[in-house]
């Protein structure tokens, strides 16, 4: 369904950009698009899609969080002192190698 919508939008834009129909055709297409978007059925469907997408995102986020927790426990990290995803579990300043010589200088 989404692929069809993207194709239709692309075809419409191609038509507008590829023809010499002028402003009148553009305004007609714009008015038709507004009618479709303002249709209560379309509004309801987009609301359902947003709700479903939010639910799937939340489920996926929880699965990833559980997997990371399991990996941290398996590798012996203490979850009490560093919460998954908290800023305190990451270094505050980056560390760089402190070598000297030609390999330490940036390449031109």
N, C-alpha and C positions, 0 to 999 in steps of 0.2 A: 504494500500500500504506500509506504513512504517512498519507495523507488519510483512508483508511478507519479506521485506528487512532485518529486524532484524533476522527473522528466517533463511533466507538464509545465512547470515553472521555467525550466530551461528552454523548452520549445516556444513558450510565450516570449521570453526575452530574445530568443533568436529571431522570432518573427518581427518583433519591434525593431531590433537592430538591423535586420537584414532586408527590410522592405522600405519603400518610400511612401508608405501609406500616410505618414504624417501624424500630427498631433491628434486628429479626430479618432483614428483607430486606437491609438494609445489610450485615449480617454474612455473609449468604449470598453476596452479590455480591463482597464482599471475599475470601472464601475461594476463590471461583471465579477471581478475578483472580490470587490467589497461585498457584493450580494452574497457570494459563497461564504466568505469569512463571517459575515454577520448572521448567517443562517443558524437558528437555534440548534439544529441537529449537529452541525459542524462544531459549534461551541461546546456542546455536550461531549462529543467524541474527543475533542482536544483536551477537555478536562479529564476524561477517563484515561487518556494516554499519559498525561502528566502524572496522574495519580499512580498509575501502574509503573511508570518509569521511576518515580520516587521510591516506591515499594521495592522494586528490583535493586535500585542503588543501595538502599539501606540493608537489604539482605546480603548483597555482595560485600559491602563494607564490613559487616559482621563476620562473614566467612573469612575474609582476609585478616581481620583482627585476630580471630581465633587461630588461624594458621601461624601468624607471626608469634602469637603467645606460645603456641606449641613448640615452634622452632627455638624460641628463646629459652624455654624450660629445658628442652632437649640438649641445648648447648651449655646449660649451666648458668644462665644469667638469672640474677635475682629480680623478680618482677615487683617485689615490694619497694625496692629503692628506685627503680626506673620504670615508670609506666609506659606502656606501648604508645607511641605517638606523642609523648610529652616532649617538650623542648629541652627539659633538663637531662634527657638521656643522650643528647647529642653534644659534641664539642662546640664550644662557643666561638672558637677561633680556628681557622684552618691551619694545618701543619704542612710545611713544605720541607723538602730535603735541603740540608745545609751543606752541600758539597761545594767545593771551590774548584776553579779551573775552567777549561773551555766548555765542559758540559753544563756548568751552572749558569752560564750567560745565555740570554735568550737569542734565538736564531734571528738573523736580520730579515 
